[in-house]
């Protein structure tokens, strides 16, 4: 809806206000964490019905990509729900988290692209998640730029 600006329920905003305003992003981050936790747990207890998809993954690659996505998603959620007065710190944490997530999904995609066999669907999942992380990174970058420009115009400090 044009002109709709989400407003927090509390002033200063609480973490719950941040979660409600960024509900989709927080939900996606928790889905990424859950997915990669399943990949990590599967290394130790087996993948069951998903063994045809995940068994060919080298354990080092599975651990690296999973940890990158999990740590990046946690950093992204922290940046979103943080009530810090330092916007620059929150933006950099957000961008760093999304870069790590994107890197993890890039490794995921590349692994299935070069792996022999019919893994095109797994590669497509990884590519789509990489695109989501990249779009989020670009979005945060634009928000940071426009906010900094507005601060310069008005002479106010954030």
DSSP file (Angstrom, degrees, kcal/mol; ACC not computed):
  #  RESIDUE AA STRUCTURE BP1 BP2  ACC     N-H-->O    O-->H-N    N-H-->O    O-->H-N    TCO  KAPPA ALPHA  PHI   PSI    X-CA   Y-CA   Z-CA
    1    1 A X    >         0   0    0      0, 0.0     3,-1.6     0, 0.0     2,-0.1   0.000 360.0 360.0 360.0 125.0    0.0    0.0    0.0
    2    2 A X  T 3   +     0   0    0      1,-0.2     3,-0.1     3,-0.0     0, 0.0  -0.361 360.0  15.3 -63.9 139.5    1.5    3.3   -1.0
    3    3 A X  T 3  S+     0   0    0      1,-0.3     2,-0.6    -2,-0.1    -1,-0.2   0.414  86.5 138.4  81.1  -2.5    2.3    5.6    1.9
    4    4 A X    <   -     0   0    0     -3,-1.6     2,-0.5     2,-0.0    -1,-0.3  -0.669  28.2-177.8 -79.9 118.3    1.9    2.9    4.5
    5    5 A X        -     0   0    0     -2,-0.6     2,-0.1    -3,-0.1    -3,-0.0  -0.967  26.0-126.7-117.4 117.3    4.7    3.4    7.1
    6    6 A X        -     0   0    0     -2,-0.5     2,-0.4    15,-0.1    15,-0.0  -0.382  25.7-160.2 -64.8 138.3    4.8    0.7    9.8
    7    7 A X        -     0   0    0     -2,-0.1    -1,-0.0     2,-0.0     2,-0.0  -0.960  16.2-118.8-121.9 137.2    4.7    2.3   13.3
    8    8 A X        -     0   0    0     -2,-0.4     5,-0.0     1,-0.1     9,-0.0  -0.302  13.0-133.4 -69.6 157.6    5.9    0.5   16.5
    9    9 A X  S    S+     0   0    0      5,-0.1     2,-0.3     3,-0.0    -1,-0.1   0.710  88.8  44.4 -81.0 -22.3    3.4    0.0   19.3
   10   10 A X  S    S-     0   0    0      4,-0.1     2,-0.4     0, 0.0    -2,-0.1  -0.859  84.6-113.2-122.8 155.1    5.9    1.3   21.9
   11   11 A X  S    S+     0   0    0     -2,-0.3     2,-0.2     1,-0.2     3,-0.0  -0.973 110.3  28.9-132.1 121.8    8.3    4.2   22.1
   12   12 A X  S    S-     0   0    0     -2,-0.4    -1,-0.2    71,-0.0    71,-0.0   0.618 116.2-110.5 -67.5 156.4   11.1    3.4   22.1
   13   13 A X        -     0   0    0     -2,-0.2     2,-0.2     1,-0.1    -2,-0.1  -0.260  28.9-141.1 -61.4 140.5   10.3    0.3   20.1
   14   14 A X    >>  -     0   0    0      1,-0.1     4,-1.6    -4,-0.0     3,-0.6  -0.471  31.0 -99.0 -91.5 170.1   10.7   -3.0   21.8
   15   15 A X  H 3> S+     0   0    0      1,-0.2     4,-2.2     2,-0.2     5,-0.2   0.855 124.0  58.6 -59.4 -34.1   12.1   -6.1   20.2
   16   16 A X  H 3> S+     0   0    0      1,-0.2     4,-2.3     2,-0.2    -1,-0.2   0.850 102.1  53.8 -66.2 -32.7    8.6   -7.4   19.6
   17   17 A X  H <> S+     0   0    0     -3,-0.6     4,-2.2     2,-0.2    -1,-0.2   0.915 108.8  49.1 -64.6 -41.8    7.8   -4.3   17.6
   18   18 A X  H  X S+     0   0    0     -4,-1.6     4,-2.2     1,-0.2    -2,-0.2   0.906 110.7  50.6 -63.5 -41.2   10.8   -5.0   15.4
   19   19 A X  H  < S+     0   0    0     -4,-2.2     7,-0.2     1,-0.2    -2,-0.2   0.917 111.3  48.0 -63.8 -42.6    9.7   -8.6   14.9
   20   20 A X  H >< S+     0   0    0     -4,-2.3     3,-0.8     1,-0.2    -1,-0.2   0.879 113.7  46.5 -66.7 -36.9    6.2   -7.5   13.9
   21   21 A X  H 3< S+     0   0    0     -4,-2.2    -1,-0.2     1,-0.2    -2,-0.2   0.858 124.4  33.0 -72.5 -34.4    7.5   -4.9   11.5
   22   22 A X  T 3X S+     0   0    0     -4,-2.2     4,-2.4    -5,-0.2     5,-0.2  -0.209  78.8 137.2-112.4  40.2   10.0   -7.4    9.9
   23   23 A X  H <>  +     0   0    0     -3,-0.8     4,-2.5     1,-0.2     5,-0.2   0.866  69.8  49.1 -59.4 -42.0    7.9  -10.6   10.4
   24   24 A X  H  > S+     0   0    0      2,-0.2     4,-2.6     1,-0.2    -1,-0.2   0.932 112.4  47.4 -65.9 -44.8    8.7  -12.1    7.0
   25   25 A X  H  > S+     0   0    0      2,-0.2     4,-2.3     1,-0.2    -2,-0.2   0.911 113.3  47.8 -64.8 -41.4   12.4  -11.5    7.3
   26   26 A X  H  X S+     0   0    0     -4,-2.4     4,-2.3    -7,-0.2    -1,-0.2   0.913 112.4  50.6 -64.1 -41.9   12.5  -13.0   10.8
   27   27 A X  H  X S+     0   0    0     -4,-2.5     4,-2.0    -5,-0.2    -2,-0.2   0.905 110.0  49.1 -62.1 -42.6   10.4  -16.0    9.6
   28   28 A X  H  X S+     0   0    0     -4,-2.6     4,-2.6     2,-0.2    -1,-0.2   0.911 110.0  52.0 -63.7 -42.3   12.7  -16.6    6.6
   29   29 A X  H  X S+     0   0    0     -4,-2.3     4,-2.4     1,-0.2    -2,-0.2   0.912 110.1  48.0 -61.9 -42.2   15.8  -16.5    8.9
   30   30 A X  H  X S+     0   0    0     -4,-2.3     4,-2.5     2,-0.2    -1,-0.2   0.855 110.6  52.1 -68.1 -33.0   14.3  -19.0   11.3
   31   31 A X  H  X S+     0   0    0     -4,-2.0     4,-2.6     2,-0.2    -2,-0.2   0.913 109.7  49.4 -66.3 -42.0   13.4  -21.2    8.3
   32   32 A X  H  X S+     0   0    0     -4,-2.6     4,-2.5     2,-0.2     5,-0.2   0.929 111.8  48.8 -60.3 -44.8   17.0  -21.0    7.1
   33   33 A X  H  X S+     0   0    0     -4,-2.4     4,-2.2     1,-0.2    -2,-0.2   0.936 112.7  47.2 -61.2 -46.9   18.2  -21.9   10.6
   34   34 A X  H  X S+     0   0    0     -4,-2.5     4,-1.9     2,-0.2    -1,-0.2   0.913 112.3  50.1 -61.7 -43.4   15.9  -24.9   10.9
   35   35 A X  H  X S+     0   0    0     -4,-2.6     4,-1.6     1,-0.2    -1,-0.2   0.935 113.8  43.5 -62.0 -47.6   16.8  -26.2    7.4
   36   36 A X  H  X S+     0   0    0     -4,-2.5     4,-2.3     1,-0.2    -1,-0.2   0.798 108.9  57.6 -73.5 -27.1   20.5  -26.0    8.0
   37   37 A X  H  X S+     0   0    0     -4,-2.2     4,-3.0    -5,-0.2     5,-0.2   0.883 105.7  52.0 -65.2 -37.2   20.2  -27.5   11.5
   38   38 A X  H  X S+     0   0    0     -4,-1.9     4,-2.2     2,-0.2    -2,-0.2   0.897 108.5  50.3 -63.4 -39.7   18.5  -30.5    9.8
   39   39 A X  H  X S+     0   0    0     -4,-1.6     4,-0.9     2,-0.2    -2,-0.2   0.929 114.0  44.8 -63.3 -44.5   21.5  -30.8    7.5
   40   40 A X  H >X S+     0   0    0     -4,-2.3     3,-0.8     1,-0.2     4,-0.6   0.930 113.8  48.1 -65.8 -45.8   23.9  -30.7   10.4
   41   41 A X  H >X S+     0   0    0     -4,-3.0     4,-2.3     1,-0.2     3,-1.3   0.878 105.0  61.4 -62.9 -37.2   21.9  -33.2   12.5
   42   42 A X  H 3X S+     0   0    0     -4,-2.2     4,-1.6     1,-0.3    -1,-0.2   0.771  92.6  65.3 -61.4 -26.8   21.6  -35.5    9.5
   43   43 A X  H << S+     0   0    0     -4,-0.9    -1,-0.3    -3,-0.8    -2,-0.2   0.838 113.8  31.4 -62.2 -31.3   25.4  -35.8    9.4
   44   44 A X  H << S+     0   0    0     -3,-1.3    -2,-0.2    -4,-0.6    -1,-0.2   0.804 132.8  26.4 -99.2 -34.4   25.3  -37.5   12.8
   45   45 A X  H  < S-     0   0    0     -4,-2.3    -3,-0.2     1,-0.2    -2,-0.2   0.468 111.4-103.4-111.0  -3.1   22.0  -39.4   12.8
   46   46 A X     <  -     0   0    0     -4,-1.6    -1,-0.2    -5,-0.3    -2,-0.1  -0.030  21.2-102.4  94.9 157.6   21.4  -39.9    9.1
   47   47 A X    >   -     0   0    0      1,-0.2     3,-2.0    -4,-0.1     2,-0.1   0.532  43.3-166.9 -97.0  -7.4   19.1  -38.2    6.6
   48   48 A X  G >  S+     0   0    0      1,-0.3     3,-1.8     2,-0.2    -1,-0.2  -0.363  75.0   5.2  60.7-125.5   16.4  -40.9    6.4
   49   49 A X  G 3  S+     0   0    0      1,-0.3     3,-0.4    -2,-0.1    -1,-0.3   0.723 134.1  55.7 -64.7 -21.9   14.1  -40.2    3.5
   50   50 A X  G X> S+     0   0    0     -3,-2.0     4,-2.3     1,-0.2     3,-1.3   0.306  74.4 106.3 -92.9   9.5   16.3  -37.3    2.4
   51   51 A X  H <> S+     0   0    0     -3,-1.8     4,-2.0     1,-0.3     5,-0.3   0.808  71.8  60.0 -63.3 -30.0   19.4  -39.4    2.2
   52   52 A X  H 34 S+     0   0    0     -3,-0.4    -1,-0.3    -4,-0.2     4,-0.2   0.779 113.5  38.5 -67.9 -23.6   19.4  -39.5   -1.6
   53   53 A X  H <4 S+     0   0    0     -3,-1.3    -2,-0.2    -4,-0.1    -1,-0.2   0.892 127.6  27.9 -90.0 -46.6   19.7  -35.7   -1.6
   54   54 A X  H >< S+     0   0    0     -4,-2.3     3,-1.5     1,-0.2    -3,-0.2   0.692 100.0  78.4 -96.7 -19.5   22.1  -35.0    1.3
   55   55 A X  T 3< S+     0   0    0     -4,-2.0    -1,-0.2    -5,-0.3    -3,-0.1   0.861  88.8  59.1 -60.5 -36.0   24.2  -38.1    1.5
   56   56 A X  T 3  S+     0   0    0     -5,-0.3    -1,-0.3    -4,-0.2     2,-0.2   0.679  82.8 106.4 -68.1 -12.9   26.4  -37.1   -1.5
   57   57 A X  S <  S-     0   0    0     -3,-1.5     2,-0.2    -4,-0.1    -3,-0.0  -0.452  78.4-121.5 -66.6 131.9   27.4  -33.9    0.4
   58   58 A X     >  -     0   0    0     -2,-0.2     4,-2.5     1,-0.1     3,-0.4  -0.569  22.1-125.2 -68.4 136.2   30.9  -34.0    1.7
   59   59 A X  H  > S+     0   0    0     -2,-0.2     4,-2.6     1,-0.2     5,-0.2   0.850 108.9  53.9 -55.7 -37.2   30.7  -33.4    5.5
   60   60 A X  H  > S+     0   0    0      2,-0.2     4,-2.4     1,-0.2    -1,-0.2   0.902 110.9  46.1 -65.0 -39.4   33.1  -30.5    5.4
   61   61 A X  H  > S+     0   0    0     -3,-0.4     4,-2.7     2,-0.2     5,-0.3   0.918 112.4  50.7 -68.0 -42.8   31.0  -28.7    2.8
   62   62 A X  H  X S+     0   0    0     -4,-2.5     4,-2.0     1,-0.2    -2,-0.2   0.914 113.5  45.0 -61.4 -43.1   27.8  -29.5    4.7
   63   63 A X  H  X S+     0   0    0     -4,-2.6     4,-2.6    -5,-0.2     5,-0.3   0.926 114.2  49.0 -67.1 -44.4   29.3  -28.1    8.0
   64   64 A X  H  X S+     0   0    0     -4,-2.4     4,-2.2    -5,-0.2    -2,-0.2   0.945 115.7  41.4 -62.1 -49.9   30.7  -25.0    6.3
   65   65 A X  H  X S+     0   0    0     -4,-2.7     4,-2.3     1,-0.2     5,-0.2   0.900 115.8  50.6 -68.3 -38.3   27.5  -24.0    4.4
   66   66 A X  H  X S+     0   0    0     -4,-2.0     4,-2.8    -5,-0.3     5,-0.2   0.938 112.1  45.8 -64.5 -46.3   25.3  -24.8    7.4
   67   67 A X  H  X S+     0   0    0     -4,-2.6     4,-2.8     1,-0.2     5,-0.3   0.884 111.6  52.9 -65.4 -37.5   27.3  -22.8    9.9
   68   68 A X  H  X S+     0   0    0     -4,-2.2     4,-2.3    -5,-0.3    -1,-0.2   0.940 113.8  42.4 -61.4 -45.9   27.5  -19.9    7.4
   69   69 A X  H  X S+     0   0    0     -4,-2.3     4,-2.6     2,-0.2    -2,-0.2   0.923 116.9  47.1 -67.7 -43.7   23.8  -19.8    7.0
   70   70 A X  H  X S+     0   0    0     -4,-2.8     4,-2.3     2,-0.2    -2,-0.2   0.950 116.1  42.9 -64.6 -49.4   23.0  -20.3   10.7
   71   71 A X  H  X S+     0   0    0     -4,-2.8     4,-2.4    -5,-0.2    -1,-0.2   0.911 116.3  49.0 -64.2 -41.9   25.5  -17.7   11.9
   72   72 A X  H  X S+     0   0    0     -4,-2.3     4,-2.2    -5,-0.3    -1,-0.2   0.892 111.6  48.8 -64.3 -39.9   24.4  -15.2    9.2
   73   73 A X  H  X S+     0   0    0     -4,-2.6     4,-2.5     2,-0.2    -2,-0.2   0.889 111.1  50.0 -68.1 -38.4   20.7  -15.8   10.0
   74   74 A X  H  X S+     0   0    0     -4,-2.3     4,-2.6     2,-0.2    -2,-0.2   0.921 111.5  48.9 -64.6 -42.8   21.3  -15.2   13.7
   75   75 A X  H  X S+     0   0    0     -4,-2.4     4,-2.4     2,-0.2    -2,-0.2   0.890 111.3  50.4 -62.9 -39.1   23.2  -12.0   12.9
   76   76 A X  H  X S+     0   0    0     -4,-2.2     4,-2.0     2,-0.2    -2,-0.2   0.923 111.2  47.1 -65.8 -44.5   20.4  -10.8   10.7
   77   77 A X  H  X S+     0   0    0     -4,-2.5     4,-2.7     2,-0.2     5,-0.2   0.917 111.5  52.1 -63.4 -42.2   17.7  -11.5   13.3
   78   78 A X  H  X S+     0   0    0     -4,-2.6     4,-1.4     1,-0.2    -2,-0.2   0.937 110.3  48.3 -57.9 -45.9   19.9   -9.7   15.9
   79   79 A X  H  < S+     0   0    0     -4,-2.4    -1,-0.2     1,-0.2    -2,-0.2   0.863 113.4  47.9 -64.2 -35.1   20.2   -6.7   13.6
   80   80 A X  H  < S+     0   0    0     -4,-2.0    -1,-0.2     1,-0.2    -2,-0.2   0.915 119.4  35.9 -72.7 -43.2   16.5   -6.6   13.0
   81   81 A X  H  < S+     0   0    0     -4,-2.7    -1,-0.2    -5,-0.2    -2,-0.2   0.519  89.9 117.7 -91.1  -4.2   15.3   -7.0   16.6
   82   82 A X     <  -     0   0    0     -4,-1.4     8,-0.0    -5,-0.2    -3,-0.0  -0.367  50.3-159.5 -65.5 137.7   18.1   -4.9   18.1
   83   83 A X        +     0   0    0     -2,-0.1    -1,-0.1   -71,-0.0    -4,-0.1  -0.032  41.6 143.1-104.8  29.9   17.0   -1.7   19.8
   84   84 A X        -     0   0    0      1,-0.1     6,-0.1     2,-0.1    -2,-0.0  -0.358  54.1-139.7 -70.1 149.3   20.4   -0.1   19.6
   85   85 A X  S    S+     0   0    0      1,-0.1     2,-1.3    -2,-0.1     3,-0.2   0.574  85.7  90.1 -80.7 -10.1   20.6    3.6   18.9
   86   86 A X     >  +     0   0    0      1,-0.2     4,-1.8     2,-0.1     3,-0.3  -0.708  52.0 176.8 -90.6  90.6   23.5    2.9   16.6
   87   87 A X  H  > S+     0   0    0     -2,-1.3     4,-3.0    71,-0.3     5,-0.2   0.872  79.0  59.2 -60.8 -36.8   21.8    2.4   13.2
   88   88 A X  H  > S+     0   0    0      1,-0.2     4,-2.3     2,-0.2    -1,-0.2   0.889 105.2  49.2 -61.8 -38.0   25.1    2.0   11.5
   89   89 A X  H  > S+     0   0    0     -3,-0.3     4,-2.4     2,-0.2    -1,-0.2   0.915 112.4  47.5 -66.2 -43.5   25.9   -1.0   13.7
   90   90 A X  H  X S+     0   0    0     -4,-1.8     4,-2.5     2,-0.2    -2,-0.2   0.916 112.6  49.2 -64.6 -43.1   22.5   -2.6   13.0
   91   91 A X  H  X S+     0   0    0     -4,-3.0     4,-2.9     2,-0.2     5,-0.2   0.929 112.8  46.5 -62.4 -44.9   22.9   -2.0    9.3
   92   92 A X  H  X S+     0   0    0     -4,-2.3     4,-2.8    -5,-0.2     5,-0.2   0.891 113.2  49.4 -66.9 -38.4   26.4   -3.5    9.1
   93   93 A X  H  X S+     0   0    0     -4,-2.4     4,-2.4     2,-0.2    -1,-0.2   0.907 112.7  48.4 -63.4 -40.9   25.3   -6.5   11.3
   94   94 A X  H  X S+     0   0    0     -4,-2.5     4,-2.3     2,-0.2    -2,-0.2   0.933 114.3  44.8 -63.1 -48.0   22.3   -6.9    8.9
   95   95 A X  H  X S+     0   0    0     -4,-2.9     4,-2.2     2,-0.2    -2,-0.2   0.905 113.5  49.9 -65.7 -41.7   24.4   -6.7    5.8
   96   96 A X  H  X S+     0   0    0     -4,-2.8     4,-2.3     2,-0.2    -1,-0.2   0.917 111.1  50.0 -63.1 -43.2   27.2   -9.0    7.2
   97   97 A X  H  X S+     0   0    0     -4,-2.4     4,-2.5     1,-0.2    -2,-0.2   0.921 111.7  47.2 -60.9 -44.3   24.5  -11.6    8.2
   98   98 A X  H  X S+     0   0    0     -4,-2.3     4,-2.7     2,-0.2    -1,-0.2   0.842 109.9  53.8 -69.1 -32.2   23.0  -11.5    4.8
   99   99 A X  H  X S+     0   0    0     -4,-2.2     4,-2.4     2,-0.2    -1,-0.2   0.920 110.7  46.6 -64.9 -42.6   26.4  -11.8    3.1
  100  100 A X  H  X S+     0   0    0     -4,-2.3     4,-2.4     2,-0.2    -2,-0.2   0.923 113.4  48.3 -64.9 -43.4   27.1  -14.9    5.2
  101  101 A X  H  X S+     0   0    0     -4,-2.5     4,-2.6     1,-0.2     5,-0.2   0.940 112.2  49.3 -61.2 -46.9   23.7  -16.4    4.4
  102  102 A X  H  X S+     0   0    0     -4,-2.7     4,-2.2     1,-0.2    -1,-0.2   0.894 110.2  51.2 -60.0 -40.3   24.2  -15.7    0.7
  103  103 A X  H  X S+     0   0    0     -4,-2.4     4,-2.3     2,-0.2    -1,-0.2   0.908 110.0  49.3 -63.3 -42.2   27.7  -17.3    0.8
  104  104 A X  H  X S+     0   0    0     -4,-2.4     4,-2.2     1,-0.2    -2,-0.2   0.919 113.5  45.1 -63.1 -43.9   26.3  -20.4    2.5
  105  105 A X  H  X S+     0   0    0     -4,-2.6     4,-2.7     2,-0.2    -1,-0.2   0.824 109.9  56.1 -70.5 -29.8   23.5  -20.7    0.0
  106  106 A X  H  X S+     0   0    0     -4,-2.2     4,-3.0    -5,-0.2     5,-0.2   0.926 108.8  46.9 -64.7 -43.8   26.0  -20.1   -2.9
  107  107 A X  H  X S+     0   0    0     -4,-2.3     4,-2.5     2,-0.2    -2,-0.2   0.925 111.8  51.7 -61.3 -44.4   28.1  -23.0   -1.7
  108  108 A X  H  X S+     0   0    0     -4,-2.2     4,-1.7     2,-0.2    -2,-0.2   0.940 113.8  43.4 -55.1 -50.8   24.9  -25.1   -1.4
  109  109 A X  H  X S+     0   0    0     -4,-2.7     4,-2.1     1,-0.2    -2,-0.2   0.937 113.8  49.1 -63.1 -48.9   23.9  -24.2   -5.0
  110  110 A X  H  X S+     0   0    0     -4,-3.0     4,-2.2     1,-0.2     5,-0.2   0.882 107.5  56.0 -61.2 -39.1   27.4  -24.6   -6.5
  111  111 A X  H  X S+     0   0    0     -4,-2.5     4,-1.0    -5,-0.2    -1,-0.2   0.926 112.8  40.5 -59.3 -45.6   27.8  -28.0   -4.8
  112  112 A X  H  < S+     0   0    0     -4,-1.7     7,-0.3     2,-0.2    -1,-0.2   0.767 111.4  57.5 -77.9 -24.5   24.7  -29.4   -6.4
  113  113 A X  H  < S+     0   0    0     -4,-2.1    -2,-0.2     1,-0.2    -1,-0.2   0.920 114.7  36.4 -69.1 -42.7   25.3  -27.7   -9.8
  114  114 A X  H  < S+     0   0    0     -4,-2.2     2,-0.3    -5,-0.2    -2,-0.2   0.623  95.6 101.6 -86.6 -12.4   28.7  -29.5  -10.1
  115  115 A X  S  < S-     0   0    0     -4,-1.0     4,-0.3    -5,-0.2     2,-0.2  -0.542  79.1-118.0 -74.4 131.6   27.6  -32.8   -8.5
  116  116 A X  S    S+     0   0    0     -2,-0.3     2,-0.2     2,-0.1    -1,-0.1  -0.475  75.5  52.9 -69.2 139.5   26.9  -35.5  -11.1
  117  117 A X  S    S-     0   0    0     -2,-0.2     2,-1.9     1,-0.0     3,-0.0  -0.595 103.7 -51.3 124.6 173.4   23.3  -36.7  -10.9
  118  118 A X  S    S+     0   0    0     -2,-0.2     3,-0.3     1,-0.2    -2,-0.1  -0.486  76.4 131.8 -85.2  71.6   19.8  -35.2  -11.1
  119  119 A X     >  +     0   0    0     -2,-1.9     4,-2.2    -4,-0.3     5,-0.2   0.012  24.3 119.6-109.0  27.3   20.2  -32.6   -8.4
  120  120 A X  H  > S+     0   0    0      1,-0.2     4,-2.3     2,-0.2    -1,-0.2   0.852  73.4  53.5 -63.8 -34.7   18.7  -29.7  -10.4
  121  121 A X  H  > S+     0   0    0     -3,-0.3     4,-2.2     2,-0.2    -1,-0.2   0.914 109.2  47.9 -68.9 -40.8   15.9  -29.1   -7.8
  122  122 A X  H  > S+     0   0    0      1,-0.2     4,-2.2     2,-0.2    -1,-0.2   0.905 112.3  50.3 -63.5 -40.4   18.3  -28.8   -4.9
  123  123 A X  H  X S+     0   0    0     -4,-2.2     4,-2.6     1,-0.2    -2,-0.2   0.897 109.3  51.5 -63.4 -39.6   20.4  -26.4   -7.0
  124  124 A X  H  X S+     0   0    0     -4,-2.3     4,-2.5     2,-0.2    -2,-0.2   0.885 108.2  51.6 -65.9 -38.2   17.3  -24.4   -7.7
  125  125 A X  H  X S+     0   0    0     -4,-2.2     4,-2.2     2,-0.2    -2,-0.2   0.943 112.2  46.5 -61.8 -46.7   16.4  -24.2   -4.0
  126  126 A X  H  X S+     0   0    0     -4,-2.2     4,-2.3     1,-0.2    -2,-0.2   0.906 112.3  49.7 -62.3 -42.3   19.9  -22.9   -3.2
  127  127 A X  H  X S+     0   0    0     -4,-2.6     4,-2.4     1,-0.2    -1,-0.2   0.917 110.5  50.2 -63.8 -42.9   19.9  -20.4   -6.1
  128  128 A X  H  X S+     0   0    0     -4,-2.5     4,-2.0     1,-0.2    -1,-0.2   0.898 112.0  47.3 -64.5 -38.7   16.5  -19.0   -5.0
  129  129 A X  H  X S+     0   0    0     -4,-2.2     4,-2.3     2,-0.2    -1,-0.2   0.867 110.4  52.7 -70.2 -35.3   17.7  -18.7   -1.4
  130  130 A X  H  X S+     0   0    0     -4,-2.3     4,-2.6   -25,-0.2    -2,-0.2   0.917 109.2  49.7 -62.4 -43.1   20.9  -17.0   -2.6
  131  131 A X  H  X S+     0   0    0     -4,-2.4     4,-2.7     2,-0.2    -2,-0.2   0.894 109.4  51.7 -63.7 -40.0   18.7  -14.5   -4.6
  132  132 A X  H  X S+     0   0    0     -4,-2.0     4,-2.2     2,-0.2    -1,-0.2   0.924 111.7  46.4 -62.2 -44.4   16.6  -13.8   -1.5
  133  133 A X  H  X S+     0   0    0     -4,-2.3     4,-2.3     2,-0.2    -2,-0.2   0.906 113.3  49.1 -64.9 -41.2   19.7  -13.1    0.6
  134  134 A X  H  X S+     0   0    0     -4,-2.6     4,-2.5     2,-0.2    -2,-0.2   0.904 110.6  50.2 -65.2 -41.1   21.1  -10.9   -2.1
  135  135 A X  H  X S+     0   0    0     -4,-2.7     4,-2.4     1,-0.2    -1,-0.2   0.899 110.8  50.0 -63.9 -39.9   17.9   -8.9   -2.5
  136  136 A X  H  X S+     0   0    0     -4,-2.2     4,-2.4     2,-0.2    -2,-0.2   0.902 109.9  50.7 -63.3 -41.2   17.8   -8.4    1.3
  137  137 A X  H  X S+     0   0    0     -4,-2.3     4,-2.2     2,-0.2    -2,-0.2   0.937 112.3  46.0 -61.4 -47.4   21.4   -7.2    1.3
  138  138 A X  H  X S+     0   0    0     -4,-2.5     4,-2.4     1,-0.2    -2,-0.2   0.894 111.2  53.4 -63.8 -39.9   20.6   -4.7   -1.5
  139  139 A X  H  X S+     0   0    0     -4,-2.4     4,-2.4     2,-0.2    -1,-0.2   0.925 109.8  46.8 -60.8 -45.8   17.4   -3.6    0.3
  140  140 A X  H  X S+     0   0    0     -4,-2.4     4,-2.6     1,-0.2    -1,-0.2   0.892 110.5  53.9 -63.8 -38.9   19.3   -2.8    3.5
  141  141 A X  H  X S+     0   0    0     -4,-2.2     4,-2.3     2,-0.2    -2,-0.2   0.917 110.3  46.2 -62.0 -43.2   22.0   -1.0    1.5
  142  142 A X  H  X S+     0   0    0     -4,-2.4     4,-2.8     2,-0.2     5,-0.3   0.901 111.7  51.2 -66.7 -40.8   19.3    1.2   -0.1
  143  143 A X  H  X S+     0   0    0     -4,-2.4     4,-2.4     1,-0.2     5,-0.2   0.924 111.1  49.0 -61.1 -43.7   17.6    1.9    3.2
  144  144 A X  H  X S+     0   0    0     -4,-2.6     4,-2.6     2,-0.2    -2,-0.2   0.934 112.9  47.1 -61.3 -46.2   20.9    2.9    4.7
  145  145 A X  H  X S+     0   0    0     -4,-2.3     4,-2.2     1,-0.2    -2,-0.2   0.930 114.4  45.2 -63.4 -45.9   21.7    5.2    1.8
  146  146 A X  H  X S+     0   0    0     -4,-2.8     4,-2.2     2,-0.2    -1,-0.2   0.880 114.0  49.7 -68.5 -36.1   18.3    6.9    1.8
  147  147 A X  H  X S+     0   0    0     -4,-2.4     4,-2.3    -5,-0.3    -1,-0.2   0.924 111.1  48.6 -67.2 -43.6   18.3    7.3    5.6
  148  148 A X  H  X S+     0   0    0     -4,-2.6     4,-2.3    -5,-0.2    -2,-0.2   0.894 111.6  50.4 -62.5 -38.6   21.8    8.8    5.6
  149  149 A X  H  X S+     0   0    0     -4,-2.2     4,-2.3     2,-0.2    -1,-0.2   0.907 110.3  49.3 -65.5 -41.0   20.7   11.2    2.9
  150  150 A X  H  X S+     0   0    0     -4,-2.2     4,-2.3     2,-0.2     6,-0.3   0.880 110.3  51.3 -65.4 -37.1   17.6   12.3    4.8
  151  151 A X  H  X>S+     0   0    0     -4,-2.3     4,-1.8     1,-0.2     5,-0.7   0.917 110.7  48.3 -65.4 -42.8   19.8   12.8    7.9
  152  152 A X  H  <5S+     0   0    0     -4,-2.3    -2,-0.2     1,-0.2    -1,-0.2   0.907 111.8  50.3 -63.2 -40.8   22.2   15.0    5.9
  153  153 A X  H  <5S+     0   0    0     -4,-2.3    -2,-0.2     1,-0.2    -1,-0.2   0.911 118.1  36.9 -63.7 -43.6   19.3   17.0    4.4
  154  154 A X  H  <5S-     0   0    0     -4,-2.3    -1,-0.2    -5,-0.2    -2,-0.2   0.675 101.9-129.1 -86.4 -16.9   17.6   17.7    7.7
  155  155 A X  T  <5 +     0   0    0     -4,-1.8     2,-0.2     1,-0.3    -3,-0.2   0.586  61.9 136.7  80.0   8.7   20.8   18.1    9.7
  156  156 A X      < -     0   0    0     -5,-0.7     2,-0.4    -6,-0.3    -1,-0.3  -0.572  50.5-131.1 -87.2 152.9   19.6   15.7   12.4
  157  157 A X              0   0    0     -2,-0.2    -1,-0.0    -3,-0.1    -5,-0.0  -0.837 360.0 360.0-102.0 141.6   21.9   13.0   13.8
  158  158 A X              0   0    0     -2,-0.4   -71,-0.3   -10,-0.0    -1,-0.1   0.449 360.0 360.0 -89.1 360.0   20.7    9.4   14.0
